[in-house]
Amino acid sequence: MDGSSATQHQLRSISIERPCRFKRGTSVMPRIWRSAWLACVAIATFTPSWVACQSQSVATNLQVAGSALSNGGGSCGYGQLSPNSWPNGDLGSLGSANTLVSSLPSGGCGACLQIKPASGSAGTSPVILVVDNGMGSSLSVPSSVFADIASPSIGQADVTVSQVDCQPTDNIAIRLLSFRPDQGGYLKLVLLNVAGSGAVRSIGLRRYQSQDAYQQMTNTYGAVWEADTLPGLPLDVQITDSAGVAVVIPGAITSSSSGDISTIVQFSGSGGSSASPAAAPASSAASPSPSAAAPAAERDHSQALL
Protein backbone atom coordinates (compact mmCIF):
# COMPACT_ATOMS: atom_id res chain seq x y z
CA MET A 1 0.00 0.00 0.00
CA ASP A 2 1.57 3.35 -1.04
CA GLY A 3 1.61 6.45 1.17
CA SER A 4 -1.44 8.12 -0.41
CA SER A 5 -3.53 4.94 -0.16
CA ALA A 6 -2.53 4.49 3.46
CA THR A 7 -3.51 8.07 4.21
CA GLN A 8 -6.91 7.65 2.54
CA HIS A 9 -7.52 4.41 4.44
CA GLN A 10 -6.65 6.16 7.71
CA LEU A 11 -9.00 9.05 6.96
CA ARG A 12 -11.85 6.65 6.16
CA SER A 13 -11.24 4.86 9.46
CA ILE A 14 -11.32 8.12 11.40
CA SER A 15 -14.48 9.35 9.72
CA ILE A 16 -16.57 6.38 10.88
CA GLU A 17 -15.47 6.33 14.52
CA ARG A 18 -18.15 7.17 17.07
CA PRO A 19 -18.06 8.25 20.73
CA CYS A 20 -17.95 5.29 23.15
CA ARG A 21 -16.18 3.09 20.59
CA PHE A 22 -13.13 1.01 21.52
CA LYS A 23 -10.17 0.46 19.25
CA ARG A 24 -10.47 -2.39 16.81
CA GLY A 25 -7.17 -3.87 17.94
CA THR A 26 -8.36 -4.59 21.46
CA SER A 27 -8.56 -8.38 21.72
CA VAL A 28 -9.96 -8.60 25.26
CA MET A 29 -12.47 -6.10 26.63
CA PRO A 30 -12.62 -6.06 30.44
CA ARG A 31 -16.10 -6.71 31.77
CA ILE A 32 -16.45 -3.23 33.25
CA TRP A 33 -15.46 -1.67 29.90
CA ARG A 34 -18.03 -3.83 28.12
CA SER A 35 -20.77 -2.73 30.54
CA ALA A 36 -19.84 0.91 30.06
CA TRP A 37 -19.80 0.49 26.29
CA LEU A 38 -23.23 -1.17 26.24
CA ALA A 39 -24.66 1.58 28.46
CA CYS A 40 -23.23 4.24 26.19
CA VAL A 41 -24.65 2.58 23.09
CA ALA A 42 -28.07 2.36 24.74
CA ILE A 43 -28.03 6.06 25.65
CA ALA A 44 -26.90 7.10 22.17
CA THR A 45 -29.53 4.88 20.54
CA PHE A 46 -32.61 5.59 22.63
CA THR A 47 -32.11 9.16 23.90
CA PRO A 48 -34.14 11.64 21.80
CA SER A 49 -32.03 14.26 20.04
CA TRP A 50 -33.82 17.08 21.87
CA VAL A 51 -32.69 15.62 25.23
CA ALA A 52 -29.10 15.11 24.15
CA CYS A 53 -28.71 18.50 22.49
CA GLN A 54 -30.67 20.94 24.65
CA SER A 55 -27.58 23.05 25.37
CA GLN A 56 -26.44 23.47 21.76
CA SER A 57 -26.06 26.98 20.34
CA VAL A 58 -27.05 27.64 16.75
CA ALA A 59 -26.00 30.57 14.58
CA THR A 60 -29.24 32.16 13.39
CA ASN A 61 -30.49 35.13 11.44
CA LEU A 62 -32.69 37.33 13.65
CA GLN A 63 -35.52 39.31 12.06
CA VAL A 64 -38.23 41.71 13.18
CA ALA A 65 -41.61 39.96 13.27
CA GLY A 66 -44.89 41.36 12.02
CA SER A 67 -47.68 42.52 14.31
CA ALA A 68 -49.54 39.18 14.06
CA LEU A 69 -47.04 37.54 16.41
CA SER A 70 -47.79 40.06 19.17
CA ASN A 71 -51.55 39.87 18.58
CA GLY A 72 -52.02 36.21 19.42
CA GLY A 73 -51.02 34.73 16.08
CA GLY A 74 -48.84 31.67 15.81
CA SER A 75 -49.04 28.14 14.48
CA CYS A 76 -48.39 26.61 17.92
CA GLY A 77 -52.04 27.28 18.80
CA TYR A 78 -51.71 29.18 22.09
CA GLY A 79 -53.97 32.03 21.04
CA GLN A 80 -53.83 35.43 22.71
CA LEU A 81 -51.21 35.68 25.47
CA SER A 82 -51.34 38.50 28.00
CA PRO A 83 -48.46 40.97 27.60
CA ASN A 84 -48.46 41.25 31.39
CA SER A 85 -47.70 37.57 31.93
CA TRP A 86 -44.29 35.96 31.58
CA PRO A 87 -42.30 36.47 29.40
CA ASN A 88 -43.92 39.92 29.03
CA GLY A 89 -44.65 39.67 25.34
CA ASP A 90 -41.18 38.39 24.46
CA LEU A 91 -42.39 35.87 21.89
CA GLY A 92 -40.76 34.35 18.85
CA SER A 93 -41.35 32.53 15.58
CA LEU A 94 -38.74 29.85 14.87
CA GLY A 95 -38.28 28.90 11.23
CA SER A 96 -39.15 25.27 10.55
CA ALA A 97 -35.85 24.82 8.67
CA ASN A 98 -33.76 25.99 11.64
CA THR A 99 -31.54 23.19 12.94
CA LEU A 100 -32.86 23.82 16.47
CA VAL A 101 -36.32 22.61 15.44
CA SER A 102 -35.15 19.03 14.97
CA SER A 103 -33.61 19.07 18.46
CA LEU A 104 -36.75 20.40 20.18
CA PRO A 105 -40.05 18.57 20.79
CA SER A 106 -43.25 19.88 19.14
CA GLY A 107 -41.22 21.93 16.67
CA GLY A 108 -40.00 24.10 19.52
CA CYS A 109 -43.48 25.23 20.61
CA GLY A 110 -43.31 26.24 24.27
CA ALA A 111 -39.51 26.21 24.38
CA CYS A 112 -37.58 29.19 25.71
CA LEU A 113 -34.64 30.44 23.66
CA GLN A 114 -31.89 32.80 24.72
CA ILE A 115 -30.64 35.12 22.00
CA LYS A 116 -27.05 36.35 22.13
CA PRO A 117 -25.46 38.92 19.83
CA ALA A 118 -22.84 37.74 17.37
CA SER A 119 -19.26 37.82 18.64
CA GLY A 120 -18.00 41.34 19.19
CA SER A 121 -21.45 42.94 19.09
CA ALA A 122 -22.99 44.98 21.87
CA GLY A 123 -26.38 44.17 23.36
CA THR A 124 -28.13 42.04 25.97
CA SER A 125 -29.30 38.41 25.79
CA PRO A 126 -33.12 38.32 25.91
CA VAL A 127 -35.13 35.11 26.41
CA ILE A 128 -38.19 34.49 24.23
CA LEU A 129 -41.01 31.94 24.20
CA VAL A 130 -41.57 30.10 20.90
CA VAL A 131 -45.22 30.42 19.82
CA ASP A 132 -44.92 29.92 16.07
CA ASN A 133 -43.07 27.95 13.38
CA GLY A 134 -42.37 30.17 10.40
CA MET A 135 -40.83 29.67 6.99
CA GLY A 136 -37.09 29.38 6.42
CA SER A 137 -34.54 29.15 9.21
CA SER A 138 -34.69 32.61 10.78
CA LEU A 139 -35.94 33.55 14.24
CA SER A 140 -38.46 36.40 14.19
CA VAL A 141 -39.17 38.49 17.28
CA PRO A 142 -41.07 41.70 18.10
CA SER A 143 -39.18 44.94 17.56
CA SER A 144 -38.99 45.46 21.33
CA VAL A 145 -36.98 42.24 21.67
CA PHE A 146 -34.88 42.95 18.58
CA ALA A 147 -33.92 46.30 20.14
CA ASP A 148 -32.10 44.43 22.91
CA ILE A 149 -29.74 43.07 20.26
CA ALA A 150 -29.52 45.85 17.67
CA SER A 151 -31.48 48.73 16.17
CA PRO A 152 -34.76 47.46 14.65
CA SER A 153 -34.15 49.80 11.71
CA ILE A 154 -31.54 47.39 10.29
CA GLY A 155 -34.20 44.65 10.04
CA GLN A 156 -31.96 41.66 10.72
CA ALA A 157 -28.90 40.64 12.72
CA ASP A 158 -26.61 37.65 13.17
CA VAL A 159 -27.08 35.96 16.55
CA THR A 160 -26.61 32.65 18.34
CA VAL A 161 -29.62 30.94 19.89
CA SER A 162 -29.77 28.24 22.57
CA GLN A 163 -32.51 26.60 24.63
CA VAL A 164 -32.78 27.59 28.30
CA ASP A 165 -35.22 26.68 31.07
CA CYS A 166 -38.56 28.50 31.03
CA GLN A 167 -39.20 30.30 34.33
CA PRO A 168 -42.81 31.53 34.47
CA THR A 169 -43.86 33.09 37.75
CA ASP A 170 -47.36 31.55 37.58
CA ASN A 171 -48.34 27.90 37.75
CA ILE A 172 -49.48 25.81 34.79
CA ALA A 173 -52.83 26.84 33.32
CA ILE A 174 -55.05 24.65 31.11
CA ARG A 175 -56.60 26.58 28.21
CA LEU A 176 -59.69 24.87 26.80
CA LEU A 177 -59.91 25.59 23.07
CA SER A 178 -62.91 23.31 22.51
CA PHE A 179 -64.87 21.18 24.97
CA ARG A 180 -67.97 18.99 24.60
CA PRO A 181 -68.86 17.20 27.85
CA ASP A 182 -71.70 15.09 26.38
CA GLN A 183 -72.17 12.65 23.47
CA GLY A 184 -69.01 10.76 24.36
CA GLY A 185 -67.07 13.94 24.96
CA TYR A 186 -64.43 15.91 23.07
CA LEU A 187 -61.55 18.02 24.36
CA LYS A 188 -58.98 20.28 22.72
CA LEU A 189 -56.51 22.20 24.86
CA VAL A 190 -53.11 23.84 25.24
CA LEU A 191 -51.03 24.29 28.38
CA LEU A 192 -49.74 27.71 29.41
CA ASN A 193 -46.86 28.63 31.75
CA VAL A 194 -45.01 25.30 31.53
CA ALA A 195 -41.66 25.60 33.32
CA GLY A 196 -38.38 23.84 32.65
CA SER A 197 -37.96 22.76 29.03
CA GLY A 198 -41.50 23.97 28.32
CA ALA A 199 -42.02 20.73 26.44
CA VAL A 200 -44.88 18.33 27.17
CA ARG A 201 -44.32 14.65 26.39
CA SER A 202 -47.87 13.48 27.11
CA ILE A 203 -51.21 14.43 28.65
CA GLY A 204 -53.41 11.73 30.17
CA LEU A 205 -57.06 11.84 31.27
CA ARG A 206 -59.11 9.67 33.61
CA ARG A 207 -62.28 10.06 35.64
CA TYR A 208 -61.82 11.78 38.99
CA GLN A 209 -60.72 9.37 41.77
CA SER A 210 -60.72 6.44 39.33
CA GLN A 211 -57.94 3.87 39.42
CA ASP A 212 -58.16 3.28 35.66
CA ALA A 213 -55.22 3.81 33.34
CA TYR A 214 -54.90 7.28 31.89
CA GLN A 215 -56.36 7.80 28.43
CA GLN A 216 -53.68 9.55 26.38
CA MET A 217 -54.45 12.69 24.40
CA THR A 218 -53.03 13.23 20.90
CA ASN A 219 -50.64 16.08 20.09
CA THR A 220 -52.31 17.04 16.81
CA TYR A 221 -50.11 20.04 16.00
CA GLY A 222 -47.88 22.57 17.73
CA ALA A 223 -48.81 22.78 21.41
CA VAL A 224 -52.40 21.58 20.81
CA TRP A 225 -53.67 18.31 22.34
CA GLU A 226 -56.98 16.57 21.55
CA ALA A 227 -59.14 13.71 22.81
CA ASP A 228 -62.03 12.43 20.65
CA THR A 229 -63.69 10.68 23.60
CA LEU A 230 -63.58 11.29 27.35
CA PRO A 231 -63.47 8.70 30.15
CA GLY A 232 -66.06 10.56 32.25
CA LEU A 233 -66.29 13.79 34.22
CA PRO A 234 -64.80 15.33 36.29
CA LEU A 235 -61.37 14.62 34.79
CA ASP A 236 -58.03 14.08 36.45
CA VAL A 237 -55.28 15.45 34.20
CA GLN A 238 -51.79 13.98 34.19
CA ILE A 239 -49.06 16.09 32.53
CA THR A 240 -45.67 14.56 31.76
CA ASP A 241 -42.78 16.80 30.75
CA SER A 242 -39.90 16.03 28.40
CA ALA A 243 -37.81 14.70 31.30
CA GLY A 244 -40.48 12.09 32.11
CA VAL A 245 -41.64 13.78 35.34
CA ALA A 246 -45.42 13.78 35.77
CA VAL A 247 -47.81 15.92 37.79
CA VAL A 248 -51.47 15.08 38.36
CA ILE A 249 -54.28 17.62 38.77
CA PRO A 250 -57.26 15.85 40.38
CA GLY A 251 -60.68 16.88 39.07
CA ALA A 252 -59.15 19.58 36.90
CA ILE A 253 -61.93 19.64 34.26
CA THR A 254 -65.63 19.54 35.13
CA SER A 255 -68.75 19.67 32.94
CA SER A 256 -68.92 23.46 33.38
CA SER A 257 -65.24 24.22 32.70
CA SER A 258 -64.34 26.83 30.11
CA GLY A 259 -61.57 29.25 29.21
CA ASP A 260 -58.35 29.14 31.22
CA ILE A 261 -58.30 26.79 34.21
CA SER A 262 -56.01 27.68 37.09
CA THR A 263 -53.88 25.05 38.80
CA ILE A 264 -51.39 25.16 41.64
CA VAL A 265 -48.97 22.76 40.03
CA GLN A 266 -45.69 23.46 38.25
CA PHE A 267 -42.53 21.70 37.16
CA SER A 268 -39.24 22.71 38.75
CA GLY A 269 -37.34 25.74 37.49
CA SER A 270 -39.99 28.41 38.04
CA GLY A 271 -41.62 30.63 40.61
CA GLY A 272 -44.64 28.33 40.71
CA SER A 273 -45.40 25.71 43.33
CA SER A 274 -46.67 22.18 43.69
CA ALA A 275 -48.80 20.79 46.48
CA SER A 276 -50.34 17.65 47.95
CA PRO A 277 -53.38 15.85 46.47
CA ALA A 278 -56.73 17.61 46.53
CA ALA A 279 -59.89 16.21 48.07
CA ALA A 280 -62.32 17.77 45.57
CA PRO A 281 -62.54 18.48 41.83
CA ALA A 282 -61.11 21.71 40.47
CA SER A 283 -63.22 24.68 39.61
CA SER A 284 -62.55 26.45 36.33
CA ALA A 285 -61.30 30.01 36.29
CA ALA A 286 -60.84 32.74 33.73
CA SER A 287 -57.57 33.90 35.28
CA PRO A 288 -54.36 31.87 34.98
CA SER A 289 -53.36 32.72 38.54
CA PRO A 290 -54.29 30.18 41.24
CA SER A 291 -57.06 30.96 43.73
CA ALA A 292 -57.76 29.71 47.23
CA ALA A 293 -60.53 27.48 45.89
CA ALA A 294 -58.34 25.83 43.27
CA PRO A 295 -57.33 22.23 43.94
CA ALA A 296 -53.91 21.12 44.92
CA ALA A 297 -52.10 18.67 42.65
CA GLU A 298 -50.03 15.64 43.37
CA ARG A 299 -46.54 15.21 41.94
CA ASP A 300 -46.27 11.73 40.45
CA HIS A 301 -42.58 10.89 40.64
CA SER A 302 -43.35 7.27 39.84
CA GLN A 303 -43.86 8.35 36.23
CA ALA A 304 -40.30 9.65 35.89
CA LEU A 305 -38.45 7.85 33.13
CA LEU A 306 -34.76 7.05 33.44
Protein Blocks (a to p, Z undefined) as FASTA:
>chain_A
ZZklmmmmmmmmmmmpcehiacfklmbdcfklmmmmmmmmmmmmmmcfklmmmmpccddd
dddddfklmnopajklnopadfkbceehiacdddfkbmklmmpghhlgopacdddddehi
acdddddddfbdcehjbdcddfklmmmmmcfklopacddddddddddfbdcddddfbdcf
bgniaaddddehiehjopafbdcdddehiabdcdddddfbhjbccdfbdfbdcddddddd
fkopacddehkbcfkbghjaddfbdcehiabdcddddfbdcdddfbfbdcfkbccddddf
klpcZZ
